[in-house]
Amino acid sequence: MKRLFLDEAKINQTLSKSKDALSLDFDGVIKKALSLKGLSTEEAAILLGRSDPEEHEKIFQAAKSVKESIYGNRLVLFAPLYLNSRCVNDCTYCGFGKSIGNDLRTLSSEEIKNETEALIRDGHKRLLLVAAEDPKNFDMDRLERAVDTVYSVSSGQSKIRRVNVNIAPMSTEEFRRLKTFGIGTYQLFQETYNREMYSSVHPSGPKRDYVWRLHAMHRAMEGGIDDVGIGALFGLYDYSFEVLALLEHTKSLEKEFKVGPHTISVPRIEQAKGSEMSLYPPYKVTDNELKLIVSILRLAVPSAGIILSTRERAELRDELFHLGVSQVSAASKTTPGGYSSSKVSEENSAQFITSDKRSTLEVIKSISNSEFSPSFCTACYRVGRTGEVFMRHAKPGNIKHFCRANSILSFKEYMLDYGDTEIRRTGLELITKELKKMEEGLLKLETEKKLAELDHGKRNLFF
């Protein structure tokens, strides 16, 4: 067993010292962050320790600048597809908890096909498969069939082009097999990095093993999965501690594998039927604190994708799009069968209740009206820009050239196949503006050529 990379006492000591930081220290940290060099845990702690609204605004503006420098103004869209809700764990904040007693089910291959078809009809190209931990009824063979099923479904020229997974931690050998399924990112949240709280909210089941979960990403990368996604469930413990723990997790992966997490997720606890804790989180996170979480993570780990789910209400999501978020879910259903069956009750069978109820088209309209570029891009995964290769492009800000071109192409494909009159009009205006931002040269010429090819029926064009 590896030595624990996380030192809780050290994190708490760092947070305590940060309270004595001077304004000069604050300005120096912001200046460093704007250089795209990232931040140490000590530097991030200085930002977490500020309470002045004017300093918060400086943090927000810096995060916006850094995100634009790395990824441009594109926002990648995806949807989760829940495969099952039967779970052997008893997490006290989750609607799938073993003792909560909500409606539980496992999708058949035909039901997975129906769910995938519904998501393709909605315009999605990227899915996150989510599976509750149920070793007897949902093993690796069943997961492999699920991934194969999703990739096999098509509607005309439309199909799912990238499948990411969020499943329970496994052994290195199991991760090595998972890699052969053709997945993109492996995602797993520690929930809380505070060991005492972790034990409290996971009273039974294999998930109770804090250390096994903590080192899951190390085993995944040892097994050949080079794109991993980490996160914490904010509200279980002090958010400042969780942010620094996420950074320590990032630095541990970078030290051992030369690559940090591809994505970092920032979910807050949301209401789940049967879970009193979901109604009264132990460490409730305010909207402004969530803005700080997103912004400071963007400054500290500039190359990571920051993921925002539909847990948050629409108005707050629209604000957070400006503060460093680079990937967003849309029209999410957190219950198996929720996309294809009107008989499935979110209230009685969801992992948690979503707050942003807008359709995918409505989210895209909001994004484009704010002059962000909606993206369904899956190019990096398919051309081998993953892991260390991706980071070589991302860290200096060069990835944004591919991001802008691929966003334009995937957005136009969406507009032509799934858009209404309004989004086709406003979308074309946005694409024109994005083209003007591109440097003159081969990439711009090829992008313009591919845009014309889309008008003549070609699809799935990318760089």
Secondary structure by P-SEA (a helix, b strand, c coil): cccccccaaaaaaaaaaaccccaaaaaaaaaaaaacccccaaaaaaaaacccaaaaaaaaaaaaaaaaaccccbbbbbbbbbccccccccccccccccccccbbbbbcaaaaaaaaaaaaaacccbbbbbbccccccccaaaaaaaaaaaaacccccccccbbbbbcccccaaaaaaaaaccccbbbbbcccccaaaaaaacccccccaaaaaaaaaaaaaaacccbbbbbbbcccccaaaaaaaaaaaaaaaaaaccccccbbbbbcccccccccccccccccccaaaaaaaaaaaaaacccbbbbbcccccaaaaaaaccccccbbbccccccccccccccccccccccccccccccaaaaaaaaaaacbbbbcccccccccccaaaaaaacccccaaaaaaaaaaaaaaaaaaccccaaaaaaaaaaaaaaaaaccccaaaaaaaaaaaaaaaccccccc
